[in-house]
Amino acid sequence: MKKNEDMTDDVFEMDHVMSFTIPERDVRGRTVRLGPVLEEVLRAHKYPPPVRQLLSEALVLTALMGALLKDDDSQLTLQAQTEKGLVDLLVCDYRNGELRGYVRYDEDRLSEADAELTLATLFGHGYLAITFDLAVTKQRYQGVVPLEGDTLAAACESYFIQSEQLPTLIRVAVGQQGEHVVAGGLLLQHLPDGEEGRERLHTQMDHPHWEHAAILAGTITSGELVDRTLPLEVLIWRLFHEENEVRVSQSGKLSRGCRCTEEHYRSILEKFAEPDRAEMRDAHGIIAIDCAFCSKIFPIAM
């Protein structure tokens, strides 16, 4: 495996995402493993086990797809919204290595539900929206697909195939190791051929290069994805060691990144007309802003 010169030795650490390409197969990939950052997000709310599992998977997917962004200030947002589901809203976003996420659910109905909850049971009929906000061009791209399949990962695969016509394989796993929650994931894509006058590779869903790479990636196990003792670079090597060249890029550090501050909310409130702000104030003249991501209330006097 060929490494870039700036490859670091911190692949044993948690909360990292690693990028790689297989040039001869026109394939790119990302792999991620979450630990302390995941637990910090989960601690903001007392989520029941099914919701903790769901949010953990969503955060891994957000990190994998967010790592596809080229500009630091660009943002990837994953949002699942439903009608009449036990979960009616799930939202996560990624910007410059920062992750945050939140789930809104019906606590009473969830407590009465069966122990074995499927994605369809949790969400009912709904949709998955994936939005790319690009910092440099100020453009926004959004794809919306039905929230179908057995997992969120399957729904994200459908997004890339339907909205971007990119053959994509995604695997996600969540595990408990002692008292700690660990989650990991792998994303693999067949890159389009952008040369003018040639058929774009992404129109060939059964291209032999893609089929070969997808078969190898499909051998990954849930245990490997959440194994804290297995460096991400070694994981990639296990899957693709028979390839002539695999280029691994520098591992990127992930952190919990709720961007809520009093200054941020004050700047938003300043955009409202004074009569509107007057309706928001309580008896003491305070506007209380509740951040769903970090479960904190910001009392703002203005």
Backbone as CSV, one residue per row, in Angstrom:
resi,resn,N_x,N_y,N_z,CA_x,CA_y,CA_z,C_x,C_y,C_z
1,MET,0.842,-1.196,0.000,0.000,0.000,0.000,0.871,1.237,0.000
2,LYS,0.560,2.152,-0.894,1.330,3.383,-0.995,0.701,4.451,-0.099
3,LYS,1.485,5.039,0.791,1.004,6.077,1.686,1.511,7.441,1.233
4,ASN,0.687,8.451,1.472,1.163,9.814,1.247,2.231,10.157,2.266
5,GLU,3.068,11.119,1.932,4.158,11.461,2.832,3.676,12.041,4.151
6,ASP,2.454,12.639,4.134,1.966,13.261,5.360,1.129,12.311,6.193
7,MET,1.189,11.012,5.886,0.428,10.020,6.647,0.898,10.008,8.087
8,THR,-0.048,10.098,9.021,0.309,10.120,10.429,0.247,8.733,11.022
9,ASP,0.758,8.598,12.238,0.778,7.314,12.920,-0.327,7.209,13.968
10,ASP,-1.352,8.069,13.874,-2.366,8.076,14.908,-3.609,7.285,14.526
11,VAL,-3.452,6.303,13.628,-4.615,5.549,13.174,-5.219,4.704,14.279
12,PHE,-4.498,4.448,15.389,-5.064,3.699,16.496,-6.054,4.544,17.280
13,GLU,-6.024,5.837,17.105,-6.920,6.702,17.847,-8.348,6.567,17.336
14,MET,-9.292,6.887,18.226,-10.690,6.892,17.839,-11.031,8.237,17.208
15,ASP,-12.250,8.314,16.664,-12.778,9.561,16.111,-11.908,10.078,14.974
16,HIS,-11.660,9.190,14.026,-10.893,9.535,12.842,-11.613,9.035,11.595
17,VAL,-11.386,9.733,10.496,-11.851,9.275,9.192,-10.649,9.217,8.266
18,MET,-10.565,8.166,7.479,-9.430,7.977,6.575,-9.935,7.857,5.148
19,SER,-9.246,8.511,4.232,-9.604,8.491,2.817,-8.627,7.600,2.050
20,PHE,-9.131,6.967,0.998,-8.249,6.142,0.170,-8.816,6.061,-1.243
21,THR,-7.943,5.753,-2.182,-8.343,5.536,-3.569,-7.641,4.295,-4.103
22,ILE,-8.285,3.650,-5.072,-7.688,2.522,-5.799,-7.653,2.951,-7.259
23,PRO,-6.553,3.548,-7.711,-6.497,4.192,-9.024,-6.879,3.277,-10.186
24,GLU,-6.399,2.046,-10.181,-6.650,1.160,-11.310,-8.115,0.747,-11.413
25,ARG,-8.856,0.898,-10.315,-10.278,0.519,-10.316,-11.189,1.747,-10.393
26,ASP,-10.617,2.933,-10.441,-11.407,4.173,-10.436,-12.338,4.216,-9.231
27,VAL,-11.800,3.860,-8.082,-12.591,3.742,-6.854,-12.019,4.652,-5.778
28,ARG,-12.913,5.292,-5.028,-12.506,6.044,-3.848,-13.292,5.525,-2.654
29,GLY,-12.723,5.750,-1.459,-13.415,5.274,-0.267,-13.094,6.105,0.959
30,ARG,-13.909,5.916,1.977,-13.709,6.534,3.284,-14.033,5.475,4.331
31,THR,-13.267,5.482,5.408,-13.590,4.634,6.546,-13.458,5.457,7.811
32,VAL,-14.321,5.184,8.781,-14.379,6.002,9.986,-14.651,5.117,11.190
33,ARG,-14.149,5.576,12.340,-14.473,4.909,13.608,-14.694,5.982,14.668
34,LEU,-15.846,5.895,15.334,-16.237,6.872,16.349,-16.246,6.250,17.733
35,GLY,-15.800,7.032,18.723,-15.808,6.579,20.111,-16.238,7.689,21.047
36,PRO,-15.298,8.396,21.666,-15.638,9.473,22.604,-16.541,10.541,22.014
37,VAL,-16.342,10.908,20.761,-17.213,11.909,20.143,-18.644,11.404,20.076
38,LEU,-18.802,10.153,19.700,-20.127,9.543,19.652,-20.786,9.561,21.029
39,GLU,-20.044,9.163,22.050,-20.605,9.134,23.400,-20.975,10.522,23.887
40,GLU,-20.191,11.527,23.491,-20.495,12.893,23.900,-21.804,13.366,23.280
41,VAL,-22.037,13.030,22.041,-23.299,13.397,21.394,-24.466,12.672,22.054
42,LEU,-24.298,11.401,22.339,-25.384,10.614,22.925,-25.726,11.073,24.336
43,ARG,-24.739,11.579,25.074,-24.982,11.994,26.462,-25.869,13.236,26.570
44,ALA,-26.019,13.976,25.494,-26.819,15.200,25.550,-28.283,14.914,25.847
45,HIS,-28.745,13.712,25.510,-30.127,13.325,25.763,-30.152,11.897,26.294
46,LYS,-31.161,11.554,27.040,-31.325,10.192,27.557,-32.092,9.357,26.533
47,TYR,-31.407,9.059,25.451,-32.047,8.291,24.394,-32.221,6.833,24.807
48,PRO,-33.359,6.214,24.481,-33.511,4.765,24.687,-32.633,4.008,23.692
49,PRO,-32.334,2.731,23.946,-31.402,1.964,23.096,-31.692,2.023,21.599
50,PRO,-32.946,1.869,21.134,-33.161,1.909,19.675,-32.797,3.253,19.062
51,VAL,-33.040,4.335,19.792,-32.724,5.670,19.278,-31.219,5.906,19.323
52,ARG,-30.552,5.412,20.372,-29.095,5.519,20.447,-28.453,4.808,19.252
53,GLN,-28.962,3.619,18.936,-28.449,2.859,17.794,-28.656,3.629,16.499
54,LEU,-29.837,4.176,16.331,-30.167,4.914,15.121,-29.286,6.137,14.957
55,LEU,-29.126,6.913,16.014,-28.312,8.123,15.940,-26.844,7.775,15.720
56,SER,-26.370,6.706,16.324,-24.982,6.276,16.126,-24.726,5.959,14.656
57,GLU,-25.646,5.213,14.031,-25.502,4.889,12.617,-25.522,6.160,11.769
58,ALA,-26.420,7.079,12.108,-26.540,8.313,11.333,-25.275,9.163,11.428
59,LEU,-24.658,9.216,12.587,-23.434,9.997,12.756,-22.277,9.406,11.943
60,VAL,-22.197,8.075,11.902,-21.166,7.438,11.078,-21.386,7.783,9.601
61,LEU,-22.630,7.693,9.143,-22.942,8.013,7.750,-22.623,9.469,7.436
62,THR,-22.935,10.346,8.376,-22.664,11.773,8.177,-21.167,12.033,8.068
63,ALA,-20.385,11.350,8.905,-18.931,11.511,8.838,-18.364,10.973,7.528
64,LEU,-18.874,9.822,7.085,-18.390,9.233,5.836,-18.683,10.139,4.647
65,MET,-19.901,10.636,4.577,-20.276,11.481,3.441,-19.702,12.883,3.570
66,GLY,-19.623,13.396,4.783,-19.031,14.710,4.980,-17.570,14.740,4.591
67,ALA,-16.893,13.616,4.771,-15.473,13.554,4.418,-15.253,13.620,2.909
68,LEU,-16.324,13.530,2.119,-16.200,13.686,0.672,-16.047,15.146,0.270
69,LEU,-16.408,16.059,1.167,-16.322,17.489,0.874,-14.864,17.923,0.737
70,LYS,-14.605,18.807,-0.212,-13.238,19.248,-0.461,-12.863,20.496,0.320
71,ASP,-13.843,21.330,0.662,-13.568,22.599,1.332,-13.910,22.499,2.812
72,ASP,-13.053,23.070,3.659,-13.228,22.947,5.100,-14.550,23.511,5.596
73,ASP,-14.999,24.621,5.050,-16.193,25.282,5.550,-17.479,24.786,4.895
74,SER,-17.377,23.829,3.986,-18.581,23.242,3.402,-19.257,22.345,4.423
75,GLN,-20.537,22.105,4.215,-21.303,21.339,5.205,-22.151,20.269,4.529
76,LEU,-22.226,19.124,5.179,-23.088,18.022,4.772,-24.157,17.836,5.848
77,THR,-25.408,17.819,5.441,-26.510,17.610,6.378,-27.314,16.399,5.959
78,LEU,-27.525,15.492,6.901,-28.374,14.325,6.691,-29.629,14.516,7.533
79,GLN,-30.782,14.423,6.895,-32.032,14.626,7.620,-33.065,13.594,7.191
80,ALA,-33.638,12.922,8.164,-34.730,11.987,7.921,-35.970,12.513,8.634
81,GLN,-37.038,12.686,7.885,-38.268,13.221,8.451,-39.440,12.357,8.012
82,THR,-40.363,12.124,8.929,-41.426,11.176,8.667,-42.763,11.697,9.158
83,GLU,-43.783,10.947,8.804,-45.115,11.192,9.310,-45.596,9.939,10.024
84,LYS,-46.110,10.116,11.237,-46.710,9.033,12.022,-45.707,7.968,12.424
85,GLY,-44.428,8.284,12.399,-43.428,7.334,12.841,-43.133,7.492,14.318
86,LEU,-42.499,6.484,14.918,-42.059,6.609,16.312,-40.982,7.690,16.402
87,VAL,-40.171,7.768,15.363,-39.197,8.859,15.216,-39.720,9.779,14.119
88,ASP,-39.870,11.067,14.420,-40.388,11.965,13.388,-39.318,12.884,12.808
89,LEU,-38.139,12.943,13.440,-37.070,13.776,12.892,-35.719,13.270,13.374
90,LEU,-34.803,13.128,12.419,-33.404,12.834,12.716,-32.574,13.784,11.870
91,VAL,-31.654,14.492,12.500,-30.808,15.407,11.733,-29.380,15.361,12.271
92,CYS,-28.426,15.249,11.356,-27.002,15.271,11.691,-26.297,16.144,10.657
93,ASP,-25.200,16.764,11.061,-24.408,17.481,10.063,-22.921,17.395,10.381
94,TYR,-22.154,17.680,9.330,-20.686,17.615,9.379,-20.144,18.880,8.746
95,ARG,-19.193,19.529,9.429,-18.492,20.675,8.859,-17.092,20.731,9.428
96,ASN,-16.111,20.634,8.532,-14.707,20.759,8.921,-14.342,19.806,10.069
97,GLY,-14.794,18.566,9.964,-14.462,17.564,10.971,-15.336,17.584,12.204
98,GLU,-16.298,18.498,12.261,-17.178,18.598,13.421,-18.503,17.895,13.140
99,LEU,-18.926,17.069,14.107,-20.158,16.305,13.986,-21.150,16.719,15.061
100,ARG,-22.429,16.716,14.699,-23.478,16.867,15.695,-24.729,16.161,15.182
101,GLY,-25.605,15.791,16.098,-26.811,15.090,15.683,-27.863,15.113,16.765
102,TYR,-29.102,14.893,16.349,-30.240,14.973,17.259,-31.384,14.135,16.693
103,VAL,-32.150,13.498,17.604,-33.320,12.718,17.218,-34.516,13.184,18.042
104,ARG,-35.636,13.386,17.365,-36.890,13.699,18.050,-37.830,12.514,17.871
105,TYR,-38.380,12.024,18.958,-39.175,10.794,18.897,-40.331,10.869,19.885
106,ASP,-41.280,9.946,19.723,-42.444,9.853,20.600,-42.117,8.873,21.726
107,GLU,-41.814,9.398,22.886,-41.346,8.565,23.992,-42.393,7.547,24.424
108,ASP,-43.644,7.959,24.498,-44.702,7.049,24.958,-44.918,5.909,23.974
109,ARG,-45.020,6.219,22.702,-45.240,5.171,21.700,-44.046,4.248,21.583
110,LEU,-42.847,4.801,21.728,-41.648,3.979,21.624,-41.574,2.986,22.776
111,SER,-41.972,3.403,23.976,-41.930,2.516,25.137,-42.923,1.367,25.010
112,GLU,-43.970,1.562,24.221,-44.991,0.530,24.038,-44.706,-0.364,22.840
113,ALA,-43.698,-0.026,22.049,-43.406,-0.769,20.826,-42.710,-2.090,21.142
114,ASP,-42.704,-2.976,20.142,-42.022,-4.254,20.293,-40.521,-4.041,20.457
115,ALA,-39.872,-5.028,21.051,-38.426,-4.927,21.291,-37.650,-4.861,19.981
116,GLU,-38.078,-5.655,18.964,-37.389,-5.680,17.683,-37.976,-4.602,16.785
117,LEU,-37.282,-3.481,16.665,-37.766,-2.362,15.885,-36.995,-2.258,14.571
118,THR,-37.718,-2.228,13.470,-37.099,-2.079,12.160,-37.067,-0.606,11.773
119,LEU,-36.353,-0.314,10.696,-36.304,1.063,10.223,-37.701,1.537,9.835
120,ALA,-38.477,0.648,9.214,-39.838,1.010,8.813,-40.717,1.277,10.029
121,THR,-40.526,0.505,11.096,-41.316,0.710,12.301,-40.971,2.040,12.952
122,LEU,-39.693,2.368,12.991,-39.267,3.605,13.630,-39.733,4.835,12.859
123,PHE,-39.656,4.778,11.527,-39.924,5.963,10.730,-41.286,5.973,10.033
124,GLY,-41.881,4.808,9.823,-43.103,4.804,9.043,-42.800,5.244,7.617
125,HIS,-43.651,6.096,7.057,-43.426,6.628,5.717,-42.693,7.964,5.830
126,GLY,-41.571,8.036,5.170,-40.807,9.270,5.260,-39.793,9.382,4.145
127,TYR,-38.918,10.353,4.282,-37.915,10.577,3.255,-36.573,10.899,3.897
128,LEU,-35.519,10.688,3.116,-34.167,11.017,3.531,-33.648,12.118,2.623
129,ALA,-33.206,13.215,3.221,-32.650,14.335,2.461,-31.179,14.490,2.813
130,ILE,-30.344,14.562,1.795,-28.906,14.776,1.974,-28.541,16.053,1.250
131,THR,-27.968,17.000,1.991,-27.702,18.333,1.456,-26.221,18.667,1.552
132,PHE,-25.652,19.127,0.447,-24.271,19.601,0.410,-24.296,21.116,0.253
133,ASP,-23.797,21.842,1.255,-23.644,23.291,1.179,-22.165,23.592,0.920
134,LEU,-21.868,24.085,-0.269,-20.479,24.287,-0.685,-20.029,25.699,-0.351
135,ALA,-18.932,25.794,0.396,-18.476,27.086,0.915,-17.927,27.997,-0.174
136,VAL,-17.150,27.456,-1.088,-16.474,28.286,-2.079,-17.454,28.853,-3.095
137,THR,-18.320,28.002,-3.643,-19.249,28.447,-4.690,-20.566,28.971,-4.124
138,LYS,-20.802,28.763,-2.818,-22.050,29.166,-2.178,-23.252,28.435,-2.766
139,GLN,-23.018,27.290,-3.370,-24.104,26.515,-3.956,-24.595,25.458,-2.979
140,ARG,-25.860,25.096,-3.149,-26.454,24.046,-2.321,-27.017,22.965,-3.242
141,TYR,-26.643,21.722,-2.945,-27.167,20.578,-3.677,-27.900,19.675,-2.692
142,GLN,-29.114,19.292,-3.052,-29.887,18.430,-2.171,-30.529,17.308,-2.966
143,GLY,-30.440,16.116,-2.425,-31.128,14.972,-2.989,-32.073,14.396,-1.969
144,VAL,-33.266,14.025,-2.411,-34.286,13.474,-1.523,-34.734,12.132,-2.076
145,VAL,-34.692,11.101,-1.220,-35.116,9.765,-1.624,-36.049,9.198,-0.564
146,PRO,-36.916,8.267,-0.934,-37.779,7.626,0.061,-36.941,6.912,1.115
147,LEU,-37.414,6.942,2.336,-36.704,6.281,3.430,-37.089,4.809,3.420
148,GLU,-36.402,4.066,2.557,-36.710,2.663,2.354,-35.466,1.819,2.616
149,GLY,-35.682,0.503,2.779,-34.578,-0.400,3.052,-34.534,-0.798,4.507
150,ASP,-33.655,-1.711,4.820,-33.556,-2.211,6.187,-32.744,-1.305,7.088
151,THR,-31.883,-0.462,6.513,-30.989,0.376,7.309,-30.880,1.771,6.705
152,LEU,-30.371,2.698,7.503,-30.069,4.029,6.982,-28.987,3.970,5.915
153,ALA,-28.036,3.049,6.091,-26.968,2.906,5.101,-27.537,2.539,3.739
154,ALA,-28.534,1.658,3.716,-29.161,1.264,2.451,-29.859,2.456,1.808
155,ALA,-30.498,3.288,2.626,-31.161,4.481,2.101,-30.141,5.453,1.507
156,CYS,-28.966,5.572,2.144,-27.914,6.451,1.615,-27.339,5.905,0.314
157,GLU,-27.212,4.593,0.208,-26.778,3.998,-1.055,-27.750,4.362,-2.169
158,SER,-29.047,4.304,-1.863,-30.070,4.647,-2.854,-29.940,6.099,-3.277
159,TYR,-29.605,6.968,-2.311,-29.432,8.385,-2.648,-28.350,8.563,-3.703
160,PHE,-27.185,7.953,-3.501,-26.079,8.144,-4.436,-26.397,7.546,-5.805
161,ILE,-27.120,6.436,-5.825,-27.455,5.806,-7.098,-28.509,6.623,-7.839
162,GLN,-29.549,7.086,-7.117,-30.650,7.793,-7.759,-30.327,9.254,-8.035
163,SER,-29.714,9.937,-7.062,-29.496,11.374,-7.197,-28.192,11.717,-7.907
164,GLU,-27.148,10.900,-7.737,-25.849,11.224,-8.327,-25.355,10.167,-9.306
165,GLN,-26.100,9.073,-9.414,-25.735,7.992,-10.317,-24.319,7.482,-10.066
166,LEU,-23.974,7.386,-8.804,-22.667,6.860,-8.407,-22.860,5.506,-7.730
167,PRO,-22.337,4.432,-8.322,-22.379,3.145,-7.629,-21.697,3.270,-6.268
168,THR,-22.386,2.908,-5.218,-21.903,3.149,-3.857,-22.205,1.959,-2.962
169,LEU,-21.228,1.595,-2.157,-21.403,0.566,-1.131,-21.115,1.196,0.223
170,ILE,-22.001,0.998,1.188,-21.828,1.552,2.525,-22.092,0.453,3.549
171,ARG,-21.199,0.349,4.518,-21.378,-0.582,5.625,-21.185,0.177,6.939
172,VAL,-22.066,-0.053,7.897,-22.017,0.621,9.192,-22.257,-0.402,10.291
173,ALA,-21.549,-0.243,11.399,-21.744,-1.124,12.552,-21.635,-0.318,13.836
174,VAL,-22.403,-0.724,14.835,-22.368,-0.103,16.160,-22.206,-1.215,17.180
175,GLY,-21.297,-1.027,18.125,-21.050,-2.064,19.125,-20.784,-1.484,20.497
176,GLN,-20.901,-2.330,21.479,-20.620,-1.965,22.863,-19.381,-2.725,23.304
177,GLN,-18.360,-1.979,23.726,-17.132,-2.601,24.210,-16.927,-2.157,25.650
178,GLY,-17.285,-3.041,26.576,-17.272,-2.671,27.983,-18.346,-1.631,28.238
179,GLU,-17.951,-0.505,28.784,-18.896,0.578,29.039,-18.957,1.574,27.900
180,HIS,-18.220,1.324,26.844,-18.095,2.307,25.781,-18.826,1.875,24.514
181,VAL,-19.382,2.870,23.813,-20.033,2.655,22.530,-19.035,2.980,21.423
182,VAL,-18.928,2.092,20.457,-18.036,2.287,19.315,-18.856,2.085,18.045
183,ALA,-18.618,2.924,17.058,-19.305,2.793,15.775,-18.302,3.002,14.653
184,GLY,-18.484,2.277,13.572,-17.562,2.401,12.445,-18.289,2.235,11.131
185,GLY,-17.639,2.664,10.065,-18.270,2.549,8.761,-17.280,2.588,7.626
186,LEU,-17.747,2.122,6.477,-16.955,2.109,5.247,-17.845,2.586,4.102
187,LEU,-17.320,3.488,3.288,-18.012,3.959,2.086,-17.086,3.746,0.898
188,LEU,-17.622,3.162,-0.167,-16.849,2.899,-1.382,-17.665,3.388,-2.573
189,GLN,-17.004,4.082,-3.524,-17.700,4.615,-4.691,-16.875,4.422,-5.947
190,HIS,-17.582,4.225,-7.063,-16.942,4.162,-8.367,-16.986,5.552,-8.967
191,LEU,-15.840,6.118,-9.265,-15.764,7.493,-9.737,-16.141,7.614,-11.203
192,PRO,-16.808,8.721,-11.566,-17.139,8.936,-12.970,-15.902,9.295,-13.768
193,ASP,-15.945,8.989,-15.037,-14.875,9.367,-15.956,-15.282,10.678,-16.606
194,GLY,-14.592,11.747,-16.294,-15.008,13.060,-16.753,-14.474,13.471,-18.108
195,GLU,-13.766,12.612,-18.808,-13.192,13.013,-20.092,-14.277,13.140,-21.157
196,GLU,-14.223,14.201,-21.885,-15.236,14.471,-22.910,-15.192,13.411,-24.002
197,GLY,-16.382,12.991,-24.433,-16.458,12.042,-25.532,-16.389,10.594,-25.118
198,ARG,-16.280,10.351,-23.810,-16.240,8.966,-23.341,-17.411,8.714,-22.434
199,GLU,-17.858,7.489,-22.433,-18.989,7.120,-21.587,-18.603,7.276,-20.123
200,ARG,-19.477,7.916,-19.357,-19.178,8.118,-17.943,-19.315,6.801,-17.202
201,LEU,-18.320,6.525,-16.367,-18.311,5.252,-15.660,-19.526,5.069,-14.780
202,HIS,-20.074,6.190,-14.273,-21.177,6.016,-13.334,-22.467,5.558,-14.010
203,THR,-22.481,5.479,-15.340,-23.647,4.927,-16.014,-23.532,3.415,-16.151
204,GLN,-22.402,2.858,-15.795,-22.177,1.418,-15.911,-22.219,0.789,-14.516
205,MET,-23.425,0.468,-14.076,-23.589,-0.048,-12.719,-22.939,-1.428,-12.539
206,ASP,-22.723,-2.125,-13.660,-22.108,-3.445,-13.581,-20.687,-3.447,-14.141
207,HIS,-20.021,-2.291,-14.065,-18.646,-2.201,-14.557,-17.761,-3.200,-13.799
208,PRO,-16.917,-3.967,-14.501,-16.112,-5.004,-13.834,-15.188,-4.457,-12.756
209,HIS,-14.642,-3.242,-12.930,-13.786,-2.663,-11.892,-14.591,-2.445,-10.609
210,TRP,-15.810,-1.936,-10.779,-16.642,-1.682,-9.605,-17.090,-2.988,-8.953
211,GLU,-17.490,-3.936,-9.741,-17.929,-5.215,-9.188,-16.812,-5.865,-8.377
212,HIS,-15.597,-5.808,-8.896,-14.451,-6.403,-8.200,-14.217,-5.722,-6.857
213,ALA,-14.173,-4.383,-6.856,-13.915,-3.644,-5.621,-15.040,-3.825,-4.616
214,ALA,-16.278,-3.837,-5.104,-17.424,-3.981,-4.202,-17.451,-5.350,-3.548
215,ILE,-17.060,-6.378,-4.281,-17.014,-7.728,-3.698,-15.991,-7.781,-2.566
216,LEU,-14.817,-7.178,-2.792,-13.794,-7.166,-1.750,-14.273,-6.378,-0.537
217,ALA,-14.847,-5.207,-0.768,-15.316,-4.380,0.351,-16.448,-5.059,1.108
218,GLY,-17.253,-5.832,0.389,-18.382,-6.497,1.018,-17.994,-7.586,2.000
219,THR,-16.724,-7.962,2.019,-16.286,-8.998,2.961,-16.013,-8.432,4.350
220,ILE,-16.086,-7.124,4.513,-15.816,-6.513,5.814,-16.864,-6.961,6.823
221,THR,-16.462,-7.137,8.066,-17.375,-7.593,9.106,-17.686,-6.456,10.080
222,SER,-18.796,-6.599,10.787,-19.152,-5.607,11.798,-18.086,-5.539,12.880
223,GLY,-17.531,-6.696,13.225,-16.495,-6.724,14.248,-15.271,-5.922,13.869
224,GLU,-14.878,-5.977,12.594,-13.728,-5.196,12.136,-14.012,-3.699,12.187
225,LEU,-15.220,-3.315,11.851,-15.564,-1.899,11.829,-15.496,-1.261,13.218
226,VAL,-15.809,-2.027,14.261,-15.856,-1.451,15.607,-14.689,-1.891,16.483
227,ASP,-13.701,-2.559,15.907,-12.542,-3.042,16.669,-11.581,-1.880,16.925
228,ARG,-11.531,-1.420,18.178,-10.682,-0.273,18.518,-9.200,-0.581,18.422
229,THR,-8.843,-1.866,18.402,-7.433,-2.237,18.307,-6.969,-2.404,16.863
230,LEU,-7.893,-2.241,15.920,-7.566,-2.425,14.509,-7.431,-1.060,13.834
231,PRO,-6.212,-0.642,13.474,-6.033,0.646,12.797,-6.804,0.686,11.479
232,LEU,-7.291,1.844,11.140,-8.054,1.976,9.908,-7.216,1.629,8.684
233,GLU,-5.947,1.978,8.721,-5.072,1.655,7.594,-4.950,0.143,7.412
234,VAL,-4.848,-0.588,8.519,-4.757,-2.053,8.439,-6.066,-2.630,7.911
235,LEU,-7.182,-2.036,8.316,-8.477,-2.488,7.827,-8.561,-2.359,6.303
236,ILE,-8.105,-1.235,5.772,-8.104,-1.036,4.327,-7.175,-2.042,3.648
237,TRP,-6.041,-2.272,4.275,-5.079,-3.231,3.730,-5.667,-4.641,3.679
238,ARG,-6.396,-5.037,4.693,-7.029,-6.363,4.705,-7.962,-6.542,3.510
239,LEU,-8.693,-5.506,3.206,-9.687,-5.599,2.141,-9.068,-5.593,0.752
240,PHE,-8.021,-4.788,0.564,-7.544,-4.516,-0.799,-6.060,-4.808,-0.993
241,HIS,-5.499,-5.705,-0.214,-4.056,-5.947,-0.281,-3.625,-6.588,-1.598
242,GLU,-4.553,-7.150,-2.357,-4.183,-7.766,-3.623,-4.117,-6.751,-4.769
243,GLU,-4.566,-5.533,-4.519,-4.519,-4.503,-5.556,-3.082,-4.007,-5.741
244,ASN,-2.762,-3.556,-6.946,-1.413,-3.081,-7.224,-1.083,-1.822,-6.435
245,GLU,-2.084,-0.961,-6.256,-1.834,0.291,-5.546,-3.102,0.745,-4.839
246,VAL,-2.944,1.077,-3.573,-4.000,1.712,-2.797,-3.384,2.943,-2.143
247,ARG,-3.916,4.109,-2.462,-3.380,5.357,-1.924,-4.193,5.785,-0.705
248,VAL,-3.522,5.876,0.415,-4.176,6.260,1.668,-3.799,7.691,2.005
249,SER,-4.798,8.519,2.257,-4.557,9.908,2.613,-4.498,10.069,4.113
250,GLN,-4.114,11.247,4.527,-3.944,11.520,5.953,-5.258,11.333,6.701
251,SER,-5.141,10.758,7.876,-6.313,10.560,8.717,-6.813,11.890,9.257
252,GLY,-8.126,12.116,9.191,-8.712,13.364,9.661,-9.373,13.192,11.019
253,LYS,-9.120,14.121,11.921,-9.668,14.062,13.268,-11.098,14.578,13.276
254,LEU,-11.955,13.906,14.045,-13.342,14.298,14.198,-13.600,14.797,15.614
255,SER,-14.548,15.708,15.744,-14.890,16.249,17.061,-16.383,16.538,17.108
256,ARG,-16.904,16.663,18.317,-18.293,17.079,18.471,-18.339,18.584,18.244
257,GLY,-19.246,19.048,17.400,-19.188,20.439,17.008,-20.513,21.155,17.025
258,CYS,-21.205,21.166,18.152,-22.415,21.979,18.223,-22.005,23.448,18.215
259,ARG,-22.561,24.191,17.292,-22.132,25.569,17.095,-23.019,26.573,17.816
260,CYS,-23.691,26.139,18.858,-24.588,27.031,19.585,-23.784,27.915,20.549
261,THR,-23.964,29.206,20.423,-23.385,30.180,21.342,-24.391,31.308,21.511
262,GLU,-24.253,32.059,22.571,-25.144,33.192,22.778,-25.001,34.192,21.637
263,GLU,-23.769,34.398,21.165,-23.539,35.345,20.081,-24.255,34.896,18.808
264,HIS,-24.230,33.595,18.546,-24.890,33.062,17.355,-26.391,33.301,17.416
265,TYR,-26.995,32.963,18.537,-28.442,33.137,18.652,-28.839,34.616,18.706
266,ARG,-27.983,35.424,19.307,-28.287,36.851,19.350,-28.300,37.439,17.922
267,SER,-27.358,36.986,17.095,-27.315,37.482,15.714,-28.560,37.062,14.942
268,ILE,-29.100,35.898,15.267,-30.334,35.455,14.607,-31.523,36.283,15.086
269,LEU,-31.603,36.500,16.391,-32.722,37.258,16.942,-32.736,38.703,16.451
270,GLU,-31.561,39.238,16.184,-31.487,40.612,15.706,-32.151,40.796,14.341
271,LYS,-32.335,39.716,13.627,-32.974,39.787,12.316,-34.494,39.873,12.424
272,PHE,-35.031,39.585,13.621,-36.477,39.672,13.821,-36.874,41.108,14.161
273,ALA,-38.082,41.475,13.772,-38.612,42.787,14.136,-38.884,42.823,15.640
274,GLU,-38.827,44.017,16.218,-39.010,44.149,17.659,-40.348,43.584,18.137
275,PRO,-41.463,43.792,17.439,-42.716,43.179,17.893,-42.641,41.655,17.981
276,ASP,-41.908,41.044,17.054,-41.748,39.587,17.091,-40.912,39.161,18.298
277,ARG,-39.844,39.902,18.570,-39.017,39.574,19.735,-39.800,39.774,21.029
278,ALA,-40.680,40.759,21.045,-41.481,41.016,22.246,-42.356,39.813,22.585
279,GLU,-42.862,39.141,21.555,-43.687,37.957,21.786,-42.869,36.781,22.302
280,MET,-41.586,36.777,22.011,-40.723,35.678,22.451,-40.284,35.821,23.906
281,ARG,-40.298,37.032,24.441,-39.769,37.267,25.787,-40.709,36.716,26.849
282,ASP,-40.097,36.250,27.959,-40.907,35.816,29.096,-41.188,37.016,30.001
283,ALA,-41.743,36.734,31.172,-42.134,37.811,32.088,-40.944,38.619,32.569
284,HIS,-39.748,38.051,32.497,-38.532,38.737,32.949,-37.772,39.391,31.804
285,GLY,-38.350,39.393,30.625,-37.700,40.010,29.474,-36.630,39.151,28.835
286,ILE,-36.654,37.855,29.101,-35.635,36.934,28.591,-36.222,36.105,27.442
287,ILE,-35.429,35.944,26.396,-35.767,35.015,25.312,-34.940,33.748,25.525
288,ALA,-35.606,32.638,25.803,-34.914,31.374,26.076,-34.809,30.560,24.787
289,ILE,-33.585,30.302,24.366,-33.329,29.499,23.165,-32.879,28.116,23.598
290,ASP,-33.611,27.103,23.143,-33.304,25.714,23.493,-32.599,25.053,22.320
291,CYS,-31.329,24.683,22.510,-30.577,23.994,21.462,-30.853,22.497,21.552
292,ALA,-31.507,21.956,20.536,-31.844,20.537,20.548,-30.603,19.655,20.449
293,PHE,-29.550,20.142,19.791,-28.364,19.318,19.598,-27.642,19.034,20.912
294,CYS,-27.454,20.045,21.734,-26.663,19.856,22.956,-27.507,19.890,24.221
295,SER,-28.823,20.077,24.069,-29.750,20.057,25.203,-29.399,21.131,26.233
296,LYS,-29.098,22.332,25.731,-28.816,23.464,26.596,-29.782,24.601,26.282
297,ILE,-30.105,25.394,27.305,-30.965,26.546,27.129,-30.127,27.808,27.273
298,PHE,-30.252,28.703,26.315,-29.503,29.956,26.316,-30.457,31.093,26.609
299,PRO,-30.395,31.679,27.823,-31.239,32.840,28.144,-30.621,34.114,27.592
300,ILE,-31.341,34.793,26.737,-30.793,35.969,26.074,-31.677,37.173,26.383
301,ALA,-31.040,38.202,26.929,-31.748,39.450,27.220,-31.459,40.439,26.107
302,MET,-32.510,40.888,25.457,-32.333,41.866,24.389,-33.678,42.520,24.077
